Amino acid sequence: MRQFQVDRRTLLGAGALAFAVPLASSAEQLTGLGLPWAPNTSSFPTAVDLRARYVYFNADEAAFIEAAALRMIPADPTGPSALEAGVPLFIDRQMAGDYGKGARWYMQGPFGKSTGTQGYQAKWPPAGFYRAAIKAIGDHLGQNNGQPFHKRAEADQDAFLKDLSGGKVDLGADVDGKAWFTLLLQNVMEGYFSDPIYGGNRNLSAWKMIGFSGARYDQRAYVLAYGKPYPLPPVGIGGRPAWSMKG
């Protein structure tokens, strides 16, 4: 692996399982699931249409997100890449929704540089922060060899992302590159391990990789099965395609 690539075990050690449901979801969306053979779908969030394209990102933004996510989680024998898992589509839908709009956040000034313990401090909600940061990155790279991020060699992409994560890239007074990288990495991990209904973790691939059972309603039969592998495939919020509404 190149120096920048994020090892999946490192992601898990950092608590990636905490992102099995994205921040934009709510507890109300997870209620009323019912039994697996007769699920109550009245509380289900709307599933992302995987055949659709981006609804928030423009072409340049999507190209950047796809390339950056691919460098953060590339494919290897352990599991699929972030691109294969649908992470860019997950992020796009989050930016187009309440999370991206900061609908439930306090977004009034003053705005200052975070001390690291203050949480989100950008003057834009996440969607605006993405738009401003990707534009600033494009302008910065345009002044240095001219090539946009997604057209650069993988080694150059890795080096740039490493510098961005370390606060070594000056994106101007308005955009804190390190803070935005932190947000991007968080959203990439969320998309990789999210419930597939939100567009990421396509085909439950990340859950299969780590042996996570997903949204099964009853685990009592396996709680005391020490030292034995979990025998069932993972299940998403919306159930499995083979399940029907019939008893």
C-alpha positions in Angstrom: 0.0 0.0 0.0 1.1 3.5 -0.6 1.8 5.7 2.4 -1.5 7.6 2.3 -3.9 4.7 1.7 -6.1 4.0 4.8 -5.9 0.5 6.0 -9.3 -1.0 6.7 -8.2 -2.3 10.0 -7.2 1.2 11.0 -10.6 2.5 10.0 -12.3 -0.1 12.1 -10.0 0.6 15.0 -11.0 4.3 14.7 -14.6 3.3 15.3 -15.9 3.0 11.7 -18.7 0.8 13.0 -20.2 3.8 14.7 -21.1 5.0 11.2 -23.3 2.0 10.2 -26.2 4.5 10.1 -25.3 8.0 8.7 -25.5 11.1 10.8 -28.3 12.4 8.6 -30.7 9.6 9.7 -32.8 9.8 12.8 -34.0 7.3 15.4 -37.6 7.7 14.1 -36.5 6.3 10.8 -35.4 3.1 12.5 -38.6 2.3 14.3 -41.5 0.1 13.3 -39.3 -2.4 11.4 -41.5 -5.4 12.5 -40.6 -9.0 11.8 -38.4 -9.9 8.8 -41.2 -11.8 7.0 -43.7 -9.1 7.4 -41.8 -5.8 7.7 -43.6 -2.5 8.4 -42.2 -0.1 5.8 -44.0 3.0 7.0 -40.9 4.3 8.7 -38.3 3.3 6.1 -36.1 6.1 4.7 -36.4 6.5 1.0 -33.9 4.2 -0.7 -31.4 5.8 -3.1 -31.9 4.8 -6.7 -28.5 3.2 -7.6 -29.3 3.7 -11.3 -29.5 7.5 -10.8 -26.6 9.9 -11.1 -25.6 12.8 -8.9 -28.2 15.2 -7.8 -26.0 17.7 -5.9 -22.4 17.4 -7.2 -21.7 18.9 -10.6 -19.4 17.0 -13.0 -16.1 18.5 -11.7 -17.1 18.0 -8.1 -18.2 14.4 -8.7 -14.9 13.7 -10.5 -13.0 14.9 -7.5 -15.0 13.0 -5.0 -14.8 9.8 -6.9 -11.0 10.1 -7.3 -10.4 11.1 -3.6 -12.7 8.4 -2.2 -10.9 5.8 -4.4 -7.5 6.8 -2.9 -8.8 6.7 0.6 -10.2 3.2 0.3 -8.8 1.4 -2.7 -9.8 -2.1 -3.7 -7.8 -5.0 -2.3 -8.3 -8.7 -1.5 -10.1 -7.7 1.7 -12.9 -5.8 0.1 -14.1 -3.4 -2.5 -13.0 0.2 -3.1 -15.0 3.2 -1.9 -16.0 3.8 -5.5 -17.2 0.2 -6.0 -19.2 0.4 -2.7 -21.0 3.5 -3.9 -19.5 6.0 -1.4 -19.6 9.0 -3.8 -23.3 8.5 -4.4 -23.9 8.2 -0.7 -22.1 11.5 -0.1 -24.0 13.2 -2.9 -27.3 12.3 -1.4 -26.2 13.4 2.0 -25.2 16.8 0.6 -28.6 17.1 -1.2 -30.5 16.3 2.0 -30.9 17.8 5.5 -27.4 16.8 6.6 -25.8 18.7 3.7 -28.0 21.7 4.4 -27.3 21.6 8.2 -31.0 21.7 8.7 -30.8 20.9 12.4 -27.5 22.8 13.1 -26.9 26.2 14.6 -25.2 28.0 11.8 -24.9 31.6 13.0 -21.7 33.4 13.5 -19.1 34.3 14.6 -17.0 31.8 12.7 -13.5 31.1 13.7 -10.8 28.4 13.4 -11.6 25.4 15.5 -9.3 24.5 18.4 -9.9 20.8 17.7 -12.4 20.4 20.5 -15.2 22.6 19.2 -16.6 20.4 16.5 -17.8 21.7 13.2 -16.8 25.4 12.7 -17.2 26.1 9.0 -19.4 29.1 8.0 -21.2 26.9 5.4 -23.3 23.8 6.1 -21.5 20.6 4.8 -22.9 20.9 1.2 -21.6 24.5 0.9 -18.3 23.5 2.5 -17.8 20.8 -0.1 -18.6 23.1 -2.9 -16.2 25.8 -1.6 -13.4 23.4 -0.8 -13.5 21.5 -4.1 -13.5 24.8 -6.0 -10.6 26.1 -3.9 -8.7 22.9 -4.5 -9.2 23.2 -8.3 -8.0 26.8 -8.2 -4.9 25.8 -6.2 -4.0 22.9 -8.5 -4.7 25.0 -11.5 -1.9 27.3 -10.3 0.4 24.3 -9.8 1.0 22.2 -13.0 -2.6 22.8 -14.1 -3.9 19.2 -13.9 -7.1 18.7 -12.0 -7.0 16.2 -9.1 -8.8 13.4 -10.9 -6.4 13.5 -13.8 -3.2 13.3 -11.8 -1.2 10.1 -11.1 -2.2 8.1 -8.1 1.1 9.0 -6.3 0.4 12.7 -6.8 -3.1 12.3 -5.6 -1.9 10.5 -2.5 0.7 13.2 -1.8 -1.8 16.0 -2.2 -4.3 14.3 0.1 -1.6 13.7 2.7 -0.7 17.4 2.6 -4.3 18.4 2.8 -4.8 16.2 5.9 -1.8 17.8 7.5 -2.9 21.4 6.9 -0.1 22.0 4.4 -2.3 23.1 1.5 -3.3 26.8 1.5 -6.8 27.1 0.1 -7.3 30.7 1.0 -8.6 32.5 4.0 -12.2 31.1 3.7 -11.5 27.4 3.4 -9.7 25.4 6.1 -8.3 22.5 4.0 -7.5 20.3 7.0 -11.0 20.7 8.5 -12.6 19.8 5.2 -10.4 16.8 4.7 -11.5 15.6 8.1 -15.1 16.0 7.1 -14.5 14.2 3.8 -12.8 11.3 5.5 -15.6 11.0 8.0 -18.2 11.0 5.2 -16.3 8.4 3.2 -16.2 6.1 6.2 -19.9 6.7 6.8 -20.8 5.8 3.2 -18.6 2.7 3.2 -20.2 1.3 6.3 -23.7 2.8 6.1 -26.9 0.9 5.5 -27.2 0.3 1.7 -30.5 2.1 1.6 -28.5 5.4 1.7 -26.5 4.5 -1.4 -23.2 3.3 0.1 -22.1 -0.2 1.2 -23.4 -1.5 -2.1 -24.5 -5.2 -1.9 -23.7 -5.1 1.8 -20.1 -5.6 0.8 -18.5 -3.7 3.7 -20.7 -5.5 6.3 -19.8 -8.9 4.7 -16.1 -7.9 4.9 -16.2 -7.3 8.7 -18.8 -9.9 9.6 -21.4 -7.4 10.7 -25.0 -8.8 10.9 -26.7 -5.5 10.1 -30.3 -4.7 11.1 -31.4 -8.2 12.2 -34.2 -7.9 14.7 -33.2 -10.8 17.0 -29.6 -12.0 17.8 -30.5 -14.0 20.9 -29.7 -17.4 19.3 -26.1 -16.3 18.7 -25.2 -14.3 21.7 -23.7 -17.2 23.6 -22.2 -19.0 20.5 -18.7 -18.2 21.6 -15.9 -19.0 19.2 -18.3 -19.7 16.3 -18.6 -17.7 13.2 -21.9 -15.9 12.7 -23.8 -18.1 10.1 -26.2 -15.6 8.6 -25.7 -13.0 5.9 -26.2 -9.3 6.8 -29.5 -7.6 6.5 -30.2 -3.9 5.7 -32.9 -1.7 7.1 -35.2 -2.5 4.2 -34.7 -6.3 4.6 -33.5 -8.7 2.0 -34.9 -9.0 -1.5 -35.9 -12.6 -0.9 -38.2 -11.7 1.9 -41.8 -11.1 1.1 -44.8 -9.6 2.8 -46.5 -13.0 3.2 -46.4 -14.9 6.5 
